[in-house]
Amino acid sequence: MLDKIDLVLIMSVNPGFGGQSFIPAALDKLRLVRNMIDNIGINRSGRAIRLEVDGGVKADNIGDIAKAGADTFVAGSAIFGQKDYRAVIAAMLKAAA
Protein backbone atom coordinates (compact mmCIF):
# COMPACT_ATOMS: atom_id res chain seq x y z
CA MET A 1 0.00 0.00 0.00
CA LEU A 2 2.91 2.40 0.54
CA ASP A 3 3.10 3.14 -3.16
CA LYS A 4 -0.51 4.38 -3.09
CA ILE A 5 -0.61 6.65 -0.03
CA ASP A 6 0.68 10.02 1.11
CA LEU A 7 0.35 9.65 4.86
CA VAL A 8 0.46 6.94 7.55
CA LEU A 9 -1.22 7.70 10.88
CA ILE A 10 -0.16 5.88 14.03
CA MET A 11 -2.61 6.26 16.90
CA SER A 12 -0.72 6.49 20.17
CA VAL A 13 -3.79 6.38 22.43
CA ASN A 14 -7.02 4.41 22.39
CA PRO A 15 -9.31 6.49 20.15
CA GLY A 16 -12.35 8.04 21.73
CA PHE A 17 -11.51 10.95 23.98
CA GLY A 18 -8.82 13.58 24.51
CA GLY A 19 -6.32 13.90 27.30
CA GLN A 20 -5.07 10.31 27.29
CA SER A 21 -1.48 9.34 27.99
CA PHE A 22 0.83 8.36 25.16
CA ILE A 23 1.16 4.57 24.74
CA PRO A 24 4.94 3.90 24.60
CA ALA A 25 4.53 0.87 22.29
CA ALA A 26 3.64 3.38 19.57
CA LEU A 27 7.35 4.26 19.38
CA ASP A 28 8.12 0.76 18.08
CA LYS A 29 5.34 1.09 15.50
CA LEU A 30 6.72 4.46 14.41
CA ARG A 31 10.23 3.01 13.98
CA LEU A 32 8.88 0.08 11.97
CA VAL A 33 6.76 2.23 9.66
CA ARG A 34 9.54 4.83 9.25
CA ASN A 35 11.86 2.03 8.14
CA MET A 36 9.25 0.78 5.68
CA ILE A 37 8.70 4.27 4.28
CA ASP A 38 12.41 5.02 3.96
CA ASN A 39 13.36 1.68 2.47
CA ILE A 40 10.31 0.75 0.45
CA GLY A 41 7.66 3.43 0.12
CA ILE A 42 9.48 6.39 -1.36
CA ASN A 43 11.26 4.17 -3.88
CA ARG A 44 7.97 2.85 -5.24
CA SER A 45 5.84 5.95 -4.99
CA GLY A 46 8.38 8.54 -6.03
CA ARG A 47 7.09 10.92 -3.34
CA ALA A 48 7.59 11.54 0.33
CA ILE A 49 5.14 9.82 2.65
CA ARG A 50 4.30 11.62 5.90
CA LEU A 51 4.33 9.67 9.18
CA GLU A 52 1.85 11.20 11.60
CA VAL A 53 1.26 10.40 15.27
CA ASP A 54 -1.93 11.28 17.13
CA GLY A 55 -2.51 10.99 20.85
CA GLY A 56 -0.69 11.96 24.01
CA VAL A 57 1.85 14.11 22.17
CA LYS A 58 3.33 16.66 24.59
CA ALA A 59 6.43 18.77 24.99
CA ASP A 60 8.02 16.16 27.25
CA ASN A 61 7.70 13.27 24.76
CA ILE A 62 7.66 14.84 21.29
CA GLY A 63 11.45 14.56 21.03
CA ASP A 64 11.34 10.79 21.46
CA ILE A 65 8.41 10.60 19.06
CA ALA A 66 10.35 12.56 16.43
CA LYS A 67 13.44 10.38 16.94
CA ALA A 68 11.26 7.32 16.36
CA GLY A 69 10.42 8.69 12.91
CA ALA A 70 7.27 10.79 13.09
CA ASP A 71 7.33 13.98 11.05
CA THR A 72 3.75 15.13 11.62
CA PHE A 73 2.22 15.53 15.09
CA VAL A 74 -1.33 15.94 16.38
CA ALA A 75 -1.56 17.64 19.77
CA GLY A 76 -4.90 18.66 21.19
CA SER A 77 -5.18 18.89 24.95
CA ALA A 78 -1.41 19.33 25.28
CA ILE A 79 -1.89 22.74 23.67
CA PHE A 80 -5.50 23.70 24.27
CA GLY A 81 -5.36 22.64 27.92
CA GLN A 82 -2.76 25.34 28.61
CA LYS A 83 -3.16 29.07 29.12
CA ASP A 84 -0.27 30.09 26.85
CA TYR A 85 -0.67 28.24 23.53
CA ARG A 86 2.28 30.03 21.98
CA ALA A 87 4.67 28.95 24.77
CA VAL A 88 3.56 25.31 24.59
CA ILE A 89 3.91 25.22 20.81
CA ALA A 90 7.35 26.82 21.02
CA ALA A 91 8.44 24.24 23.60
CA MET A 92 7.12 21.44 21.42
CA LEU A 93 8.90 22.74 18.32
CA LYS A 94 12.16 23.05 20.22
CA ALA A 95 11.86 19.55 21.69
CA ALA A 96 11.01 18.03 18.29
CA ALA A 97 13.96 19.65 16.50
N, CA, C and O atoms as CSV, one atom per row, in Angstrom:
chain,resi,resn,atom,element,x,y,z
A,1,MET,N,N,0.808,-1.205,0.000
A,1,MET,CA,C,0.000,0.000,0.000
A,1,MET,C,C,0.851,1.269,0.000
A,1,MET,O,O,0.361,2.331,-0.385
A,2,LEU,N,N,2.104,1.185,0.420
A,2,LEU,CA,C,2.907,2.400,0.538
A,2,LEU,C,C,3.068,3.151,-0.775
A,2,LEU,O,O,3.295,4.361,-0.775
A,3,ASP,N,N,2.956,2.452,-1.876
A,3,ASP,CA,C,3.098,3.137,-3.156
A,3,ASP,C,C,1.812,3.859,-3.570
A,3,ASP,O,O,1.769,4.484,-4.629
A,4,LYS,N,N,0.769,3.776,-2.744
A,4,LYS,CA,C,-0.512,4.384,-3.087
A,4,LYS,C,C,-0.957,5.462,-2.096
A,4,LYS,O,O,-2.021,6.054,-2.272
A,5,ILE,N,N,-0.168,5.720,-1.070
A,5,ILE,CA,C,-0.607,6.653,-0.028
A,5,ILE,C,C,0.361,7.817,0.153
A,5,ILE,O,O,1.506,7.777,-0.299
A,6,ASP,N,N,-0.128,8.841,0.818
A,6,ASP,CA,C,0.681,10.024,1.113
A,6,ASP,C,C,0.984,10.176,2.593
A,6,ASP,O,O,1.892,10.915,2.974
A,7,LEU,N,N,0.220,9.472,3.435
A,7,LEU,CA,C,0.349,9.646,4.865
A,7,LEU,C,C,-0.011,8.361,5.590
A,7,LEU,O,O,-0.962,7.671,5.223
A,8,VAL,N,N,0.774,8.044,6.641
A,8,VAL,CA,C,0.456,6.945,7.548
A,8,VAL,C,C,0.223,7.569,8.915
A,8,VAL,O,O,1.033,8.368,9.385
A,9,LEU,N,N,-0.883,7.204,9.551
A,9,LEU,CA,C,-1.221,7.704,10.877
A,9,LEU,C,C,-1.080,6.573,11.882
A,9,LEU,O,O,-1.686,5.512,11.733
A,10,ILE,N,N,-0.268,6.813,12.912
A,10,ILE,CA,C,-0.156,5.885,14.033
A,10,ILE,C,C,-0.904,6.512,15.203
A,10,ILE,O,O,-0.578,7.615,15.641
A,11,MET,N,N,-1.904,5.804,15.701
A,11,MET,CA,C,-2.613,6.255,16.897
A,11,MET,C,C,-1.796,5.831,18.112
A,11,MET,O,O,-1.408,4.669,18.236
A,12,SER,N,N,-1.542,6.775,19.001
A,12,SER,CA,C,-0.723,6.493,20.172
A,12,SER,C,C,-1.529,6.589,21.466
A,12,SER,O,O,-0.975,6.738,22.555
A,13,VAL,N,N,-2.839,6.502,21.320
A,13,VAL,CA,C,-3.793,6.381,22.429
A,13,VAL,C,C,-4.918,5.480,21.930
A,13,VAL,O,O,-4.960,5.123,20.753
A,14,ASN,N,N,-5.814,5.120,22.815
A,14,ASN,CA,C,-7.019,4.410,22.395
A,14,ASN,C,C,-8.026,5.458,21.934
A,14,ASN,O,O,-8.446,6.289,22.740
A,15,PRO,N,N,-8.422,5.447,20.675
A,15,PRO,CA,C,-9.309,6.487,20.152
A,15,PRO,C,C,-10.598,6.615,20.959
A,15,PRO,O,O,-11.143,5.627,21.451
A,16,GLY,N,N,-11.063,7.831,21.080
A,16,GLY,CA,C,-12.349,8.036,21.733
A,16,GLY,C,C,-12.464,9.320,22.517
A,16,GLY,O,O,-13.514,9.961,22.494
A,17,PHE,N,N,-11.415,9.713,23.209
A,17,PHE,CA,C,-11.511,10.953,23.980
A,17,PHE,C,C,-10.129,11.549,24.183
A,17,PHE,O,O,-9.128,10.833,24.178
A,18,GLY,N,N,-10.079,12.861,24.362
A,18,GLY,CA,C,-8.824,13.578,24.510
A,18,GLY,C,C,-8.239,13.456,25.901
A,18,GLY,O,O,-8.904,13.023,26.843
A,19,GLY,N,N,-6.981,13.847,26.009
A,19,GLY,CA,C,-6.315,13.902,27.295
A,19,GLY,C,C,-5.694,12.603,27.758
A,19,GLY,O,O,-5.246,12.514,28.901
A,20,GLN,N,N,-5.653,11.587,26.903
A,20,GLN,CA,C,-5.075,10.308,27.293
A,20,GLN,C,C,-3.547,10.373,27.264
A,20,GLN,O,O,-2.954,11.235,26.616
A,21,SER,N,N,-2.937,9.443,27.978
A,21,SER,CA,C,-1.481,9.339,27.990
A,21,SER,C,C,-0.994,8.596,26.754
A,21,SER,O,O,-1.658,7.690,26.251
A,22,PHE,N,N,0.167,8.996,26.283
A,22,PHE,CA,C,0.835,8.364,25.156
A,22,PHE,C,C,1.135,6.903,25.498
A,22,PHE,O,O,1.614,6.609,26.592
A,23,ILE,N,N,0.855,5.990,24.568
A,23,ILE,CA,C,1.163,4.573,24.737
A,23,ILE,C,C,2.569,4.332,24.177
A,23,ILE,O,O,2.772,4.425,22.966
A,24,PRO,N,N,3.544,4.023,25.044
A,24,PRO,CA,C,4.940,3.897,24.600
A,24,PRO,C,C,5.172,2.889,23.471
A,24,PRO,O,O,6.105,3.061,22.686
A,25,ALA,N,N,4.359,1.859,23.373
A,25,ALA,CA,C,4.527,0.874,22.293
A,25,ALA,C,C,4.374,1.508,20.922
A,25,ALA,O,O,4.808,0.931,19.924
A,26,ALA,N,N,3.770,2.674,20.856
A,26,ALA,CA,C,3.636,3.377,19.570
A,26,ALA,C,C,4.999,3.755,19.004
A,26,ALA,O,O,5.147,3.885,17.789
A,27,LEU,N,N,6.005,3.934,19.873
A,27,LEU,CA,C,7.349,4.263,19.381
A,27,LEU,C,C,7.898,3.143,18.500
A,27,LEU,O,O,8.518,3.409,17.470
A,28,ASP,N,N,7.673,1.893,18.903
A,28,ASP,CA,C,8.123,0.761,18.077
A,28,ASP,C,C,7.392,0.741,16.740
A,28,ASP,O,O,7.997,0.459,15.706
A,29,LYS,N,N,6.105,1.036,16.754
A,29,LYS,CA,C,5.336,1.089,15.504
A,29,LYS,C,C,5.870,2.194,14.602
A,29,LYS,O,O,6.003,2.007,13.392
A,30,LEU,N,N,6.177,3.345,15.193
A,30,LEU,CA,C,6.724,4.459,14.406
A,30,LEU,C,C,8.050,4.069,13.764
A,30,LEU,O,O,8.272,4.337,12.584
A,31,ARG,N,N,8.930,3.440,14.534
A,31,ARG,CA,C,10.225,3.013,13.978
A,31,ARG,C,C,10.040,2.031,12.823
A,31,ARG,O,O,10.706,2.138,11.793
A,32,LEU,N,N,9.141,1.087,13.004
A,32,LEU,CA,C,8.877,0.079,11.968
A,32,LEU,C,C,8.349,0.732,10.693
A,32,LEU,O,O,8.841,0.456,9.599
A,33,VAL,N,N,7.358,1.589,10.834
A,33,VAL,CA,C,6.765,2.228,9.655
A,33,VAL,C,C,7.744,3.198,9.017
A,33,VAL,O,O,7.796,3.294,7.791
A,34,ARG,N,N,8.530,3.928,9.822
A,34,ARG,CA,C,9.542,4.832,9.253
A,34,ARG,C,C,10.522,4.040,8.412
A,34,ARG,O,O,10.890,4.475,7.321
A,35,ASN,N,N,10.953,2.883,8.900
A,35,ASN,CA,C,11.860,2.027,8.136
A,35,ASN,C,C,11.208,1.579,6.834
A,35,ASN,O,O,11.850,1.582,5.784
A,36,MET,N,N,9.955,1.198,6.896
A,36,MET,CA,C,9.246,0.778,5.683
A,36,MET,C,C,9.147,1.924,4.684
A,36,MET,O,O,9.368,1.731,3.489
A,37,ILE,N,N,8.817,3.107,5.169
A,37,ILE,CA,C,8.695,4.266,4.276
A,37,ILE,C,C,10.043,4.583,3.639
A,37,ILE,O,O,10.137,4.774,2.426
A,38,ASP,N,N,11.083,4.636,4.465
A,38,ASP,CA,C,12.406,5.021,3.958
A,38,ASP,C,C,13.001,3.995,3.015
A,38,ASP,O,O,13.709,4.350,2.073
A,39,ASN,N,N,12.718,2.722,3.263
A,39,ASN,CA,C,13.360,1.681,2.471
A,39,ASN,C,C,12.494,1.091,1.375
A,39,ASN,O,O,13.001,0.421,0.475
A,40,ILE,N,N,11.204,1.330,1.441
A,40,ILE,CA,C,10.309,0.752,0.447
A,40,ILE,C,C,9.447,1.816,-0.211
A,40,ILE,O,O,9.454,1.970,-1.432
A,41,GLY,N,N,8.707,2.546,0.608
A,41,GLY,CA,C,7.664,3.432,0.119
A,41,GLY,C,C,8.108,4.485,-0.857
A,41,GLY,O,O,7.548,4.587,-1.948
A,42,ILE,N,N,9.106,5.278,-0.495
A,42,ILE,CA,C,9.479,6.391,-1.360
A,42,ILE,C,C,10.062,5.889,-2.680
A,42,ILE,O,O,9.938,6.557,-3.707
A,43,ASN,N,N,10.694,4.723,-2.659
A,43,ASN,CA,C,11.261,4.168,-3.883
A,43,ASN,C,C,10.172,3.769,-4.872
A,43,ASN,O,O,10.344,3.918,-6.082
A,44,ARG,N,N,9.060,3.267,-4.364
A,44,ARG,CA,C,7.968,2.848,-5.242
A,44,ARG,C,C,7.071,4.006,-5.651
A,44,ARG,O,O,6.626,4.084,-6.796
A,45,SER,N,N,6.810,4.900,-4.715
A,45,SER,CA,C,5.838,5.946,-4.994
A,45,SER,C,C,6.451,7.161,-5.663
A,45,SER,O,O,5.760,7.905,-6.359
A,46,GLY,N,N,7.741,7.367,-5.458
A,46,GLY,CA,C,8.383,8.538,-6.032
A,46,GLY,C,C,8.049,9.819,-5.284
A,46,GLY,O,O,8.354,10.906,-5.774
A,47,ARG,N,N,7.438,9.726,-4.125
A,47,ARG,CA,C,7.094,10.917,-3.344
A,47,ARG,C,C,7.331,10.635,-1.869
A,47,ARG,O,O,7.415,9.483,-1.445
A,48,ALA,N,N,7.436,11.684,-1.118
A,48,ALA,CA,C,7.590,11.543,0.327
A,48,ALA,C,C,6.260,11.128,0.943
A,48,ALA,O,O,5.200,11.597,0.529
A,49,ILE,N,N,6.325,10.256,1.925
A,49,ILE,CA,C,5.135,9.818,2.650
A,49,ILE,C,C,5.276,10.330,4.074
A,49,ILE,O,O,6.275,10.056,4.739
A,50,ARG,N,N,4.283,11.073,4.544
A,50,ARG,CA,C,4.305,11.621,5.899
A,50,ARG,C,C,3.975,10.526,6.907
A,50,ARG,O,O,3.167,9.637,6.638
A,51,LEU,N,N,4.621,10.606,8.078
A,51,LEU,CA,C,4.332,9.674,9.176
A,51,LEU,C,C,3.828,10.506,10.350
A,51,LEU,O,O,4.583,11.235,10.992
A,52,GLU,N,N,2.535,10.374,10.607
A,52,GLU,CA,C,1.854,11.197,11.605
A,52,GLU,C,C,1.554,10.375,12.853
A,52,GLU,O,O,1.265,9.181,12.771
A,53,VAL,N,N,1.626,11.030,14.004
A,53,VAL,CA,C,1.259,10.400,15.271
A,53,VAL,C,C,0.197,11.264,15.934
A,53,VAL,O,O,0.273,12.492,15.925
A,54,ASP,N,N,-0.796,10.591,16.510
A,54,ASP,CA,C,-1.932,11.278,17.129
A,54,ASP,C,C,-2.242,10.642,18.469
A,54,ASP,O,O,-2.599,9.466,18.547
A,55,GLY,N,N,-2.101,11.441,19.534
A,55,GLY,CA,C,-2.507,10.992,20.850
A,55,GLY,C,C,-1.412,11.072,21.890
A,55,GLY,O,O,-0.377,10.417,21.765
A,56,GLY,N,N,-1.636,11.870,22.908
A,56,GLY,CA,C,-0.692,11.960,24.013
A,56,GLY,C,C,0.601,12.670,23.686
A,56,GLY,O,O,1.566,12.565,24.443
A,57,VAL,N,N,0.645,13.390,22.577
A,57,VAL,CA,C,1.852,14.109,22.167
A,57,VAL,C,C,1.968,15.377,23.012
A,57,VAL,O,O,1.063,16.212,23.024
A,58,LYS,N,N,3.089,15.508,23.715
A,58,LYS,CA,C,3.328,16.659,24.590
A,58,LYS,C,C,4.768,17.105,24.464
A,58,LYS,O,O,5.586,16.428,23.841
A,59,ALA,N,N,5.073,18.238,25.054
A,59,ALA,CA,C,6.435,18.772,24.986
A,59,ALA,C,C,7.454,17.814,25.590
A,59,ALA,O,O,8.602,17.780,25.147
A,60,ASP,N,N,7.059,17.038,26.588
A,60,ASP,CA,C,8.025,16.157,27.247
A,60,ASP,C,C,8.249,14.825,26.528
A,60,ASP,O,O,9.137,14.067,26.920
A,61,ASN,N,N,7.470,14.520,25.486
A,61,ASN,CA,C,7.701,13.266,24.761
A,61,ASN,C,C,7.844,13.444,23.256
A,61,ASN,O,O,8.161,12.482,22.556
A,62,ILE,N,N,7.622,14.635,22.745
A,62,ILE,CA,C,7.656,14.844,21.293
A,62,ILE,C,C,9.054,14.601,20.716
A,62,ILE,O,O,9.181,14.198,19.560
A,63,GLY,N,N,10.095,14.841,21.504
A,63,GLY,CA,C,11.448,14.565,21.030
A,63,GLY,C,C,11.661,13.086,20.753
A,63,GLY,O,O,12.219,12.723,19.717
A,64,ASP,N,N,11.224,12.234,21.662
A,64,ASP,CA,C,11.336,10.787,21.462
A,64,ASP,C,C,10.472,10.326,20.298
A,64,ASP,O,O,10.851,9.426,19.549
A,65,ILE,N,N,9.319,10.944,20.153
A,65,ILE,CA,C,8.415,10.596,19.057
A,65,ILE,C,C,9.048,10.968,17.716
A,65,ILE,O,O,8.972,10.203,16.755
A,66,ALA,N,N,9.668,12.141,17.657
A,66,ALA,CA,C,10.349,12.561,16.428
A,66,ALA,C,C,11.536,11.645,16.128
A,66,ALA,O,O,11.753,11.272,14.976
A,67,LYS,N,N,12.295,11.285,17.145
A,67,LYS,CA,C,13.440,10.379,16.943
A,67,LYS,C,C,12.992,9.016,16.437
A,67,LYS,O,O,13.728,8.347,15.711
A,68,ALA,N,N,11.792,8.605,16.817
A,68,ALA,CA,C,11.262,7.317,16.359
A,68,ALA,C,C,10.823,7.373,14.895
A,68,ALA,O,O,10.593,6.333,14.278
A,69,GLY,N,N,10.707,8.584,14.335
A,69,GLY,CA,C,10.417,8.686,12.910
A,69,GLY,C,C,9.233,9.519,12.510
A,69,GLY,O,O,9.042,9.765,11.319
A,70,ALA,N,N,8.425,9.970,13.453
A,70,ALA,CA,C,7.268,10.794,13.087
A,70,ALA,C,C,7.736,12.145,12.558
A,70,ALA,O,O,8.716,12.710,13.044
A,71,ASP,N,N,7.029,12.650,11.563
A,71,ASP,CA,C,7.332,13.984,11.046
A,71,ASP,C,C,6.110,14.896,11.063
A,71,ASP,O,O,6.192,16.058,10.667
A,72,THR,N,N,4.986,14.371,11.520
A,72,THR,CA,C,3.747,15.130,11.622
A,72,THR,C,C,3.099,14.748,12.949
A,72,THR,O,O,2.981,13.566,13.273
A,73,PHE,N,N,2.676,15.762,13.720
A,73,PHE,CA,C,2.219,15.529,15.087
A,73,PHE,C,C,0.849,16.163,15.313
A,73,PHE,O,O,0.595,17.291,14.888
A,74,VAL,N,N,-0.026,15.423,15.985
A,74,VAL,CA,C,-1.328,15.944,16.382
A,74,VAL,C,C,-1.282,16.132,17.895
A,74,VAL,O,O,-1.023,15.188,18.642
A,75,ALA,N,N,-1.536,17.352,18.331
A,75,ALA,CA,C,-1.558,17.645,19.770
A,75,ALA,C,C,-2.795,18.477,20.051
A,75,ALA,O,O,-2.938,19.587,19.539
A,76,GLY,N,N,-3.671,17.947,20.850
A,76,GLY,CA,C,-4.901,18.657,21.192
A,76,GLY,C,C,-4.828,19.236,22.584
A,76,GLY,O,O,-4.506,20.411,22.764
A,77,SER,N,N,-5.130,18.399,23.580
A,77,SER,CA,C,-5.183,18.891,24.953
A,77,SER,C,C,-3.829,19.361,25.460
A,77,SER,O,O,-3.766,20.173,26.383
A,78,ALA,N,N,-2.744,18.865,24.874
A,78,ALA,CA,C,-1.411,19.333,25.280
A,78,ALA,C,C,-1.250,20.823,25.012
A,78,ALA,O,O,-0.500,21.508,25.708
A,79,ILE,N,N,-1.949,21.315,24.010
A,79,ILE,CA,C,-1.892,22.744,23.670
A,79,ILE,C,C,-3.098,23.462,24.246
A,79,ILE,O,O,-2.957,24.443,24.976
A,80,PHE,N,N,-4.284,22.971,23.914
A,80,PHE,CA,C,-5.497,23.698,24.272
A,80,PHE,C,C,-5.847,23.596,25.748
A,80,PHE,O,O,-6.734,24.306,26.221
A,81,GLY,N,N,-5.161,22.722,26.485
A,81,GLY,CA,C,-5.364,22.636,27.917
A,81,GLY,C,C,-4.472,23.582,28.705
A,81,GLY,O,O,-4.482,23.582,29.936
A,82,GLN,N,N,-3.694,24.395,27.978
A,82,GLN,CA,C,-2.761,25.337,28.609
A,82,GLN,C,C,-3.225,26.772,28.388
A,82,GLN,O,O,-3.969,27.056,27.449
A,83,LYS,N,N,-2.785,27.660,29.248
A,83,LYS,CA,C,-3.164,29.075,29.115
A,83,LYS,C,C,-2.395,29.771,28.006
A,83,LYS,O,O,-2.945,30.627,27.313
A,84,ASP,N,N,-1.120,29.411,27.831
A,84,ASP,CA,C,-0.270,30.087,26.847
A,84,ASP,C,C,0.039,29.135,25.692
A,84,ASP,O,O,1.042,28.420,25.710
A,85,TYR,N,N,-0.843,29.140,24.686
A,85,TYR,CA,C,-0.670,28.242,23.529
A,85,TYR,C,C,0.683,28.452,22.861
A,85,TYR,O,O,1.375,27.494,22.514
A,86,ARG,N,N,1.044,29.699,22.690
A,86,ARG,CA,C,2.280,30.030,21.984
A,86,ARG,C,C,3.495,29.420,22.687
A,86,ARG,O,O,4.387,28.886,22.027
A,87,ALA,N,N,3.538,29.493,24.013
A,87,ALA,CA,C,4.666,28.952,24.767
A,87,ALA,C,C,4.729,27.428,24.648
A,87,ALA,O,O,5.811,26.859,24.509
A,88,VAL,N,N,3.585,26.779,24.701
A,88,VAL,CA,C,3.558,25.310,24.586
A,88,VAL,C,C,4.010,24.885,23.193
A,88,VAL,O,O,4.798,23.950,23.048
A,89,ILE,N,N,3.517,25.562,22.189
A,89,ILE,CA,C,3.906,25.217,20.810
A,89,ILE,C,C,5.385,25.452,20.612
A,89,ILE,O,O,6.047,24.630,19.977
A,90,ALA,N,N,5.933,26.537,21.128
A,90,ALA,CA,C,7.354,26.823,21.022
A,90,ALA,C,C,8.178,25.736,21.711
A,90,ALA,O,O,9.200,25.302,21.179
A,91,ALA,N,N,7.742,25.298,22.885
A,91,ALA,CA,C,8.444,24.235,23.596
A,91,ALA,C,C,8.390,22.929,22.819
A,91,ALA,O,O,9.368,22.182,22.785
A,92,MET,N,N,7.266,22.656,22.203
A,92,MET,CA,C,7.123,21.435,21.417
A,92,MET,C,C,8.023,21.479,20.180
A,92,MET,O,O,8.685,20.493,19.855
A,93,LEU,N,N,8.045,22.603,19.503
A,93,LEU,CA,C,8.897,22.735,18.323
A,93,LEU,C,C,10.364,22.567,18.675
A,93,LEU,O,O,11.115,21.911,17.954
A,94,LYS,N,N,10.764,23.159,19.779
A,94,LYS,CA,C,12.161,23.053,20.225
A,94,LYS,C,C,12.500,21.599,20.556
A,94,LYS,O,O,13.551,21.098,20.156
A,95,ALA,N,N,11.615,20.928,21.283
A,95,ALA,CA,C,11.864,19.546,21.688
A,95,ALA,C,C,11.879,18.598,20.489
A,95,ALA,O,O,12.600,17.601,20.503
A,96,ALA,N,N,11.094,18.896,19.456
A,96,ALA,CA,C,11.007,18.034,18.288
A,96,ALA,C,C,12.179,18.213,17.329
A,96,ALA,O,O,12.451,17.342,16.504
A,97,ALA,N,N,12.866,19.336,17.439
A,97,ALA,CA,C,13.956,19.647,16.502
A,97,ALA,C,C,15.173,18.761,16.706
A,97,ALA,O,O,16.168,18.904,15.994
